[in-house]
Amino acid sequence: MADPDPRIVDALRAAGCVFAEEEAALLEAEARTLGDLRDMVERRVAGEPLEQIVGWAEFCGLRVVVSPGVFVPRRRTEALVDLAVAIIVDLDKPVVVDLCCGTGAIGVAIASREPSTELHAADLDPAAVACARRNVTMGQVHEGDLYDALPRDLLGRVDVLAVNAPYVPTDEIALMPTDARDHEHRVALDGGADGLALHRRVAAGAAAWLRPGGTLLIETSRPQAEGTAAACAAAGLAAGVVVREMSTLVRAISAGSGSSGTMAR
Ligand SMILES: C[S@@+](CC[C@H](N)C(=O)[O-])C[C@H]1O[C@@H](n2cnc3c(N)ncnc32)[C@H](O)[C@@H]1O
């Protein structure tokens, strides 16, 4: 493949793109016309996420459609997929819910590795729901506030609740890079005053939807992990923090067969 146009590389680098050469090559490959390319470079220089410009992101080796305003799935979230797959790998027709699904990347990645999965994805933001409906071809997508979106026949049946809900403290949104701050809907970022508002609500409602011994997996951050785990424990779940190279998660198991108070780290 020819080297990307150095003028485009320079423009992207001047705008702060760390991987300017790779981004320039991708934009050149994705643009259908020179006019397209000019427009895409301008959008990137103005701070729009690359994934929203080209319309897709790579996640767990898959191409996931990303629409304007919808949260771009992050590489660190792939650890949540790995944990979920390890839990369901030996189950027959496992039931997985991707709550706060955004593009639906988490659920799609899980179901692509365990095709017998009964997958449900849900989000409050209509733009995210529309985007998830393009990605989740092997499951159902629901719209609404957390558990209100889910069909009632899932109560007590869910093997894994996979959740990457917003967890940025409200005051810290202003400190985020412009890609996220200005181009991802605020509802995708804002976790309330301490960042844990959604985690508390997710934890409080989880036991009713999980089967006995079912697992809630929540992505969190290092500083917030103990707070997320405490919210799960307060809801009667056996919770522990799991630290991976790029990510921090809480794994919380509902009471019943197979649950244990001791958590592997
Ligand atoms: C941090 S993004 C994560 C998206 C996706 N899970 C991922 O990892 O790429 C959080 C998502 O939660 C959704 N959300 C925020 N509040 C919600 C609520 N009360 N009920 C359902 N979804 C909500 C947002 O619209 C957004 O899509």
The ligand as an SDF file (V2000), in Angstrom:
LIG
                    3D

 27 29  0  0  0  0  0  0  0  0999 V2000
  -19.8490    4.1390   28.5790 C   0  0  0  0  0  0  0  0  0  0  0  0
  -21.0900    3.8650   27.3660 S   0  0  0  0  0  0  0  0  0  0  0  0
  -20.7580    2.1370   27.0340 C   0  0  0  0  0  0  0  0  0  0  0  0
  -21.3950    1.5830   25.8090 C   0  0  0  0  0  0  0  0  0  0  0  0
  -21.0500    0.1140   25.5400 C   0  0  0  0  0  0  0  0  0  0  0  0
  -21.4570   -0.7200   26.6440 N   0  0  0  0  0  0  0  0  0  0  0  0
  -19.5710   -0.0560   25.2960 C   0  0  0  0  0  0  0  0  0  0  0  0
  -18.8410   -0.5400   26.1550 O   0  0  0  0  0  0  0  0  0  0  0  0
  -19.1230    0.3240   24.1960 O   0  0  0  0  0  0  0  0  0  0  0  0
  -22.5340    3.8250   28.3790 C   0  0  0  0  0  0  0  0  0  0  0  0
  -23.8640    3.5870   27.6900 C   0  0  0  0  0  0  0  0  0  0  0  0
  -24.8790    3.6100   28.7090 O   0  0  0  0  0  0  0  0  0  0  0  0
  -26.0470    4.1910   28.2010 C   0  0  0  0  0  0  0  0  0  0  0  0
  -26.8780    4.6300   29.3380 N   0  0  0  0  0  0  0  0  0  0  0  0
  -26.6650    5.6880   30.1570 C   0  0  0  0  0  0  0  0  0  0  0  0
  -27.6160    5.7510   31.1000 N   0  0  0  0  0  0  0  0  0  0  0  0
  -28.4550    4.7050   30.8650 C   0  0  0  0  0  0  0  0  0  0  0  0
  -29.6400    4.2280   31.5050 C   0  0  0  0  0  0  0  0  0  0  0  0
  -30.1610    4.8510   32.5830 N   0  0  0  0  0  0  0  0  0  0  0  0
  -30.2400    3.1300   31.0000 N   0  0  0  0  0  0  0  0  0  0  0  0
  -29.7250    2.4950   29.9090 C   0  0  0  0  0  0  0  0  0  0  0  0
  -28.6060    2.9040   29.2640 N   0  0  0  0  0  0  0  0  0  0  0  0
  -27.9760    3.9960   29.7400 C   0  0  0  0  0  0  0  0  0  0  0  0
  -25.5360    5.2960   27.2990 C   0  0  0  0  0  0  0  0  0  0  0  0
  -26.5020    5.7080   26.3630 O   0  0  0  0  0  0  0  0  0  0  0  0
  -24.2960    4.6380   26.6760 C   0  0  0  0  0  0  0  0  0  0  0  0
  -24.6210    4.0230   25.4500 O   0  0  0  0  0  0  0  0  0  0  0  0
  1  2  1  0
  2  3  1  0
  2 10  1  0
  3  4  1  0
  4  5  1  0
  5  6  1  0
  5  7  1  0
  7  8  2  0
  7  9  1  0
 10 11  1  0
 11 12  1  0
 11 26  1  0
 12 13  1  0
 13 14  1  0
 13 24  1  0
 14 15  1  0
 14 23  1  0
 15 16  2  0
 16 17  1  0
 17 18  1  0
 17 23  2  0
 18 19  1  0
 18 20  2  0
 20 21  1  0
 21 22  2  0
 22 23  1  0
 24 25  1  0
 24 26  1  0
 26 27  1  0
M  CHG  2   2   1   9  -1
M  END
$$$$
